[in-house]
């Protein structure tokens, strides 16, 4: 199985322009690029397929370029329904820097580092006359409105600003070809129209013999058709400040049995033979969740490093064992960040806290839970009805976690 055949096996190939010539070109190193919109100050887990695809090419001796669209971000790639909200230039440049750091970390390499570019650097000096004379004349309006992303918006309305986005992305490809010898652009299947625009511009400006290719990958979705990368309706971010390594790990460890092998093929850097071995073991004993554990471990390490993975594993172990003694207050807060904590202004009897915070409905039930060893505080069983919840016994003097039964946790902040 050669490199391209492996990409197909992994489900990473949908459309390829000039496929026969492209397969021949892959026999020697090629410079390629993929673009990322700076609509937020962090990429999310849905971007991992393209980031890791860049890394696959990188590991196979090809040179990756990651373009962060500081220029095109001011325009906005047309969405299927409505116009994008315009960001200020200051916010965009901040997002570009943040996203660039994430990309640089994931594609770190001593001998073949990723090249980061910002298309604002060459688009900022282009005036409207240059845009229309040098590039606009090569694009047919009838062809542009036939592209899926634009066609879907014609009934609801699309501004000339977003309508022109595909031309600017084509200019990017031409610029990178002329200045970085880029010969391949790839993206998600929803980007096919924009990728083809780039090829058309190159052919018209440089000639039909100019070597340039485009490839798309199917969008990564769950087996039920819903979007990959959402947890409780929120994005799973690559920035640890937005989605902690523990949450990131948990999202992947909870991937369904129906999806996990597909996601592993697409996102894991493990060789084909190892994935096949994991799949065989997983099919025999799906309850052991080997595939989920392998996927969560690998991707957490790629995104958050070994320290982030160790932190995620430590917190996972603490949560399911109930022993929080080795966690810091910060880790405990991250572990239970979805909960609204109860604030305790002064040291109080555990019995009173259980009732006052409405963790249990009555003192009678609270007494029963305590005397039957069903209450733990910071991982330790408490069966003393006189036990006082104090700052002194709190984790880092800040926080206490009351565990009721096997799975119910309550968080107390000591004021």
C-alpha positions as CSV (number, residue, x, y, z in Angstrom):
1,X,0.0,0.0,0.0
2,X,1.6,3.3,-1.1
3,X,1.0,6.6,0.5
4,X,-2.0,7.6,-1.6
5,X,-3.5,4.2,-1.3
6,X,-3.2,4.5,2.5
7,X,-5.0,7.9,2.3
8,X,-7.8,6.2,0.4
9,X,-8.0,3.3,2.9
10,X,-8.3,5.9,5.7
11,X,-11.2,7.5,4.0
12,X,-9.3,10.8,3.4
13,X,-9.8,11.1,-0.3
14,X,-13.0,12.4,-2.0
15,X,-12.1,14.5,-5.1
16,X,-8.7,14.8,-6.8
17,X,-8.1,17.1,-9.8
18,X,-5.8,15.6,-12.5
19,X,-5.5,12.4,-10.5
20,X,-3.3,10.4,-12.8
21,X,-0.7,13.2,-13.0
22,X,-1.0,13.8,-9.3
23,X,-0.1,10.2,-8.4
24,X,3.0,10.4,-10.5
25,X,4.0,13.7,-8.9
26,X,3.7,12.1,-5.4
27,X,6.7,10.0,-6.2
28,X,8.9,12.9,-5.2
29,X,8.5,15.6,-2.5
30,X,5.8,18.1,-3.1
31,X,5.0,21.4,-1.3
32,X,1.3,21.6,-0.3
33,X,-1.0,23.8,1.7
34,X,-4.2,23.9,3.6
35,X,-6.0,27.1,4.8
36,X,-7.6,27.8,8.1
37,X,-10.0,30.7,8.8
38,X,-9.2,32.8,12.0
39,X,-12.8,33.1,13.0
40,X,-11.9,32.3,16.6
41,X,-8.7,32.3,18.7
42,X,-8.6,28.6,18.7
43,X,-9.1,25.8,16.2
44,X,-11.4,23.0,17.3
45,X,-11.3,19.2,17.0
46,X,-13.1,19.3,13.7
47,X,-9.9,20.9,12.2
48,X,-7.8,17.9,13.3
49,X,-8.5,15.9,10.1
50,X,-6.8,18.6,8.0
51,X,-4.0,19.3,10.5
52,X,-3.1,15.6,10.8
53,X,-3.4,15.2,7.0
54,X,-0.7,18.0,6.7
55,X,1.3,16.0,9.2
56,X,0.9,12.8,7.2
57,X,2.4,14.5,4.1
58,X,5.1,16.0,6.3
59,X,6.1,12.6,7.7
60,X,6.2,11.2,4.2
61,X,8.8,13.8,3.1
62,X,6.5,16.4,1.6
63,X,6.7,20.0,2.8
64,X,3.6,21.4,4.5
65,X,2.4,25.0,4.5
66,X,-0.4,26.2,6.7
67,X,-2.2,29.3,5.6
68,X,-4.1,31.3,8.2
69,X,-6.4,33.7,6.5
70,X,-5.9,37.1,8.1
71,X,-6.8,38.6,4.8
72,X,-9.7,36.4,3.7
73,X,-10.9,36.4,7.3
74,X,-11.9,40.0,6.7
75,X,-14.2,38.8,3.9
76,X,-15.6,35.5,5.2
77,X,-16.0,32.2,3.4
78,X,-19.7,32.0,2.5
79,X,-21.7,29.9,4.9
80,X,-24.7,27.9,3.7
81,X,-27.3,30.2,5.3
82,X,-26.2,33.6,6.5
83,X,-23.4,36.2,6.2
84,X,-20.5,35.8,8.7
85,X,-20.1,38.4,11.4
86,X,-17.3,40.7,10.6
87,X,-14.3,40.8,13.0
88,X,-12.1,43.8,13.6
89,X,-8.6,43.7,12.2
90,X,-7.2,43.6,15.7
91,X,-9.2,40.6,16.7
92,X,-8.3,38.8,13.4
93,X,-4.6,39.4,13.9
94,X,-4.9,38.1,17.5
95,X,-6.7,35.0,16.2
96,X,-4.0,34.5,13.5
97,X,-1.3,34.4,16.1
98,X,-3.1,32.1,18.4
99,X,-4.0,29.6,15.6
100,X,-0.5,29.8,14.2
101,X,0.9,28.7,17.5
102,X,-1.5,25.7,17.7
103,X,-0.5,24.6,14.2
104,X,3.2,25.1,14.8
105,X,3.0,22.9,17.9
106,X,1.1,20.0,16.2
107,X,3.3,20.0,13.1
108,X,6.6,20.5,15.0
109,X,9.5,18.9,13.2
110,X,13.3,19.4,13.4
111,X,14.1,18.4,9.9
112,X,10.9,19.4,8.0
113,X,9.1,22.1,9.9
114,X,5.8,23.5,8.7
115,X,5.8,27.0,7.1
116,X,3.2,29.3,8.4
117,X,1.8,32.1,6.2
118,X,-0.8,34.8,6.6
119,X,-2.5,35.9,3.4
120,X,-3.0,39.3,4.8
121,X,0.7,39.9,4.0
122,X,0.0,39.8,0.2
123,X,-3.7,40.8,0.0
124,X,-3.3,44.0,2.1
125,X,-1.5,45.9,-0.7
126,X,-4.0,44.9,-3.5
127,X,-6.3,47.7,-4.6
128,X,-9.7,47.3,-6.2
129,X,-8.3,48.1,-9.7
130,X,-5.6,45.4,-9.4
131,X,-8.1,42.9,-8.1
132,X,-10.5,43.5,-11.0
133,X,-7.9,43.8,-13.8
134,X,-5.4,41.1,-12.7
135,X,-7.8,38.5,-11.3
136,X,-11.5,39.3,-11.7
137,X,-11.4,39.2,-15.5
138,X,-10.5,35.4,-15.4
139,X,-13.7,34.4,-13.5
140,X,-17.1,33.8,-15.2
141,X,-20.0,34.9,-13.1
142,X,-22.1,32.1,-14.5
143,X,-19.5,29.6,-13.3
144,X,-19.2,31.2,-9.9
145,X,-22.9,31.2,-9.1
146,X,-23.0,27.5,-10.0
147,X,-20.7,26.6,-7.2
148,X,-22.5,24.9,-4.3
149,X,-21.7,27.3,-1.6
150,X,-22.8,30.3,-3.6
151,X,-25.8,28.6,-5.3
152,X,-27.2,27.8,-1.9
153,X,-27.2,31.4,-0.9
154,X,-28.7,32.9,-4.1
155,X,-32.3,32.6,-2.8
156,X,-31.6,34.0,0.7
157,X,-29.1,36.6,-0.6
158,X,-25.3,36.9,-0.7
159,X,-23.2,40.1,-0.6
160,X,-20.6,40.9,-3.2
161,X,-18.1,40.7,-0.4
162,X,-18.7,37.0,0.3
163,X,-19.3,36.3,-3.4
164,X,-15.7,37.4,-4.1
165,X,-14.2,35.1,-1.5
166,X,-13.5,32.3,-4.0
167,X,-11.4,34.7,-6.1
168,X,-9.2,35.7,-3.2
169,X,-8.6,32.0,-2.2
170,X,-7.6,31.4,-5.9
171,X,-5.2,34.3,-5.6
172,X,-3.7,32.6,-2.5
173,X,-2.9,29.5,-4.4
174,X,-1.4,31.4,-7.3
175,X,0.8,33.4,-4.9
176,X,2.0,30.3,-3.0
177,X,2.8,28.6,-6.3
178,X,4.8,31.5,-7.5
179,X,6.6,32.2,-4.2
180,X,6.8,28.9,-2.4
181,X,6.5,26.4,-5.3
182,X,3.2,25.0,-3.8
183,X,1.7,22.4,-6.2
184,X,-1.1,21.0,-4.1
185,X,-4.0,22.6,-2.2
186,X,-6.3,20.4,-0.1
187,X,-9.3,20.9,2.1
188,X,-12.6,19.5,3.2
189,X,-15.1,18.5,0.5
190,X,-17.1,21.7,1.1
191,X,-14.0,23.6,-0.3
192,X,-13.9,21.9,-3.7
193,X,-15.4,24.9,-5.5
194,X,-12.7,27.2,-4.0
195,X,-9.9,24.7,-4.8
196,X,-11.0,24.5,-8.4
197,X,-11.1,28.3,-8.7
198,X,-7.4,28.3,-7.7
199,X,-6.6,25.7,-10.4
200,X,-8.5,27.7,-13.0
201,X,-6.6,30.9,-12.1
202,X,-3.3,29.2,-12.3
203,X,-4.0,27.7,-15.7
204,X,-5.1,31.0,-17.1
205,X,-2.2,33.1,-15.7
206,X,0.6,30.5,-15.9
207,X,-0.6,28.4,-18.8
208,X,-2.3,25.0,-19.1
209,X,0.9,23.1,-18.7
210,X,1.6,24.5,-15.2
211,X,1.7,21.7,-12.6
212,X,-1.0,22.3,-9.9
213,X,-3.3,19.9,-8.1
214,X,-6.2,19.9,-5.7
215,X,-7.6,17.2,-3.3
216,X,-10.5,17.1,-0.9
217,X,-11.4,14.9,2.0
218,X,-14.9,13.9,3.1
219,X,-16.1,16.0,6.1
220,X,-15.8,14.0,9.3
221,X,-19.2,13.3,10.7
222,X,-20.8,10.8,13.2
223,X,-22.6,7.7,11.9
224,X,-25.9,9.4,12.7
225,X,-25.0,12.3,10.4
226,X,-24.4,14.8,13.1
227,X,-21.3,17.0,13.3
228,X,-18.1,15.6,14.8
229,X,-16.5,17.9,17.4
230,X,-19.5,19.1,19.5
231,X,-19.9,18.3,23.2
232,X,-23.2,19.4,24.8
233,X,-23.7,21.8,21.8
234,X,-20.3,23.4,22.3
235,X,-17.1,23.1,20.2
236,X,-14.3,20.9,21.5
237,X,-11.5,23.3,21.2
238,X,-7.8,22.6,20.8
239,X,-7.0,25.5,23.3
240,X,-6.7,24.0,26.8
241,X,-8.2,27.3,28.2
242,X,-11.4,26.5,26.4
243,X,-11.5,22.7,26.5
244,X,-9.2,21.2,29.1
245,X,-7.0,18.1,28.2
246,X,-9.4,16.1,30.5
247,X,-12.5,17.2,28.6
248,X,-10.7,16.7,25.3
249,X,-9.8,13.1,26.4
250,X,-13.3,12.4,27.7
251,X,-14.9,13.5,24.4
252,X,-12.8,11.0,22.5
253,X,-13.1,8.2,25.1
254,X,-16.9,8.5,24.8
255,X,-16.9,8.2,21.0
256,X,-19.5,5.6,20.0
257,X,-18.6,2.1,18.9
258,X,-20.1,2.8,15.5
259,X,-17.7,5.7,14.9
260,X,-14.5,4.9,16.6
261,X,-12.8,2.8,13.9
262,X,-13.7,5.4,11.2
263,X,-12.3,8.2,13.4
264,X,-9.2,6.2,14.2
265,X,-8.5,5.6,10.5
266,X,-8.9,9.3,9.7
267,X,-7.2,10.8,12.7
268,X,-4.6,8.3,14.1
269,X,-1.0,8.4,12.9
270,X,-0.7,4.7,13.8
271,X,0.3,2.5,10.9
272,X,-2.4,0.6,9.1
273,X,-1.3,-2.8,10.5
274,X,-1.6,-1.5,14.1
275,X,-5.1,0.0,13.5
276,X,-6.2,-3.3,12.0
277,X,-4.9,-5.1,15.2
278,X,-6.8,-2.7,17.4
279,X,-9.9,-3.1,15.4
280,X,-9.8,-6.9,15.6
281,X,-9.3,-6.7,19.4
282,X,-12.1,-4.1,19.7
283,X,-14.6,-6.2,17.7
284,X,-13.9,-9.2,20.0
285,X,-14.4,-7.2,23.2
286,X,-16.0,-3.8,22.5
287,X,-16.9,-3.4,26.2
288,X,-13.2,-2.9,27.0
289,X,-13.2,0.2,24.7
290,X,-9.7,-0.4,23.5
291,X,-10.2,1.6,20.3
292,X,-11.6,4.6,22.2
293,X,-8.7,4.5,24.7
294,X,-6.1,4.3,22.0
295,X,-7.7,7.2,20.0
296,X,-8.1,9.4,23.1
297,X,-4.6,8.8,24.3
298,X,-2.9,9.5,20.9
299,X,-4.9,12.6,20.0
300,X,-4.6,14.1,23.5
301,X,-0.9,13.7,23.3
302,X,-0.7,15.2,19.8
303,X,-2.8,18.3,20.8
304,X,-1.8,18.8,24.5
305,X,1.6,17.0,24.8
306,X,2.6,14.3,27.2
307,X,2.0,16.6,30.2
308,X,-1.6,17.3,29.0
309,X,-2.2,13.6,28.5
310,X,-0.8,12.7,32.0
311,X,-3.1,15.4,33.5
312,X,-6.1,14.0,31.7
313,X,-5.4,10.4,32.8
314,X,-4.8,11.5,36.3
315,X,-8.1,13.4,36.5
316,X,-10.0,10.5,34.8
317,X,-8.7,8.1,37.3
318,X,-9.6,10.4,40.2
319,X,-13.1,10.9,38.9
320,X,-14.0,7.3,38.5
321,X,-12.2,6.1,41.7
322,X,-13.5,9.0,43.8
323,X,-10.0,9.5,45.2
324,X,-9.3,13.2,44.7
325,X,-6.4,13.4,47.1
326,X,-3.7,13.9,44.5
327,X,-5.5,16.6,42.5
328,X,-5.0,20.3,42.9
329,X,-7.8,22.8,43.4
330,X,-7.4,23.9,39.8
331,X,-7.7,20.3,38.5
332,X,-10.8,19.8,40.6
333,X,-12.4,22.9,39.3
334,X,-11.6,21.8,35.7
335,X,-13.0,18.3,36.5
336,X,-16.4,19.7,37.7
337,X,-16.5,23.0,35.8
338,X,-20.0,22.2,34.4
339,X,-21.4,22.3,38.0
340,X,-22.5,25.3,39.8
341,X,-20.7,25.1,43.1
342,X,-22.2,25.8,46.5
343,X,-20.3,28.6,48.4
344,X,-19.6,28.1,52.1
345,X,-18.9,31.3,53.9
346,X,-17.7,29.6,57.1
347,X,-16.9,26.1,58.5
348,X,-20.1,24.2,58.8
349,X,-21.3,20.7,59.8
350,X,-21.4,18.4,56.8
351,X,-24.9,17.4,57.9
352,X,-26.1,21.0,57.6
353,X,-24.3,21.6,54.3
354,X,-26.0,18.6,52.7
355,X,-29.4,20.0,53.5
356,X,-28.7,23.8,53.1
357,X,-27.1,23.3,49.7
358,X,-30.1,21.0,48.7
359,X,-27.8,18.1,48.0
360,X,-30.3,15.9,49.8
361,X,-33.9,16.8,50.6
362,X,-33.9,16.3,54.4
363,X,-31.7,15.9,57.5
364,X,-33.1,12.4,58.0
365,X,-31.9,11.3,54.7
366,X,-28.5,13.1,55.2
367,X,-28.0,11.2,58.5
368,X,-28.9,7.9,56.9
369,X,-26.4,8.5,54.0
370,X,-23.6,9.5,56.4
371,X,-24.1,6.6,58.9
372,X,-24.3,4.1,56.0
373,X,-20.9,5.2,54.6
374,X,-22.5,6.6,51.4
375,X,-20.8,10.0,51.7
376,X,-17.2,10.8,50.8
377,X,-15.5,14.1,51.2
378,X,-12.5,14.6,48.9
379,X,-12.4,10.8,48.4
380,X,-12.5,9.9,52.1
381,X,-15.5,8.1,53.6
382,X,-17.2,10.2,56.3
383,X,-19.6,8.5,58.7
384,X,-19.3,10.9,61.6
385,X,-22.5,13.0,62.1
386,X,-20.4,15.7,63.8
387,X,-18.0,16.1,60.9
388,X,-17.2,19.7,60.0
389,X,-16.6,20.8,56.5
390,X,-13.7,23.3,56.9
391,X,-11.1,25.2,54.8
392,X,-8.4,23.3,56.7
393,X,-9.4,20.0,55.2
394,X,-10.3,21.5,51.8
395,X,-8.2,20.8,48.7
396,X,-5.6,23.7,48.7
397,X,-7.8,25.4,51.2
398,X,-10.3,26.2,48.5
399,X,-12.6,23.5,47.4
400,X,-14.3,20.3,48.7
401,X,-16.0,17.6,46.7
402,X,-18.8,15.6,48.3
403,X,-19.5,12.3,46.7
404,X,-22.9,10.8,47.3
405,X,-23.2,7.1,46.3
406,X,-21.1,6.0,43.4
407,X,-21.7,8.7,40.7
408,X,-23.2,11.9,42.3
409,X,-20.7,14.7,43.0
410,X,-21.3,18.1,44.7
411,X,-18.7,20.9,44.7
412,X,-18.3,23.3,47.7
413,X,-16.2,26.4,47.4
414,X,-14.8,27.7,50.7
415,X,-15.2,31.5,50.8
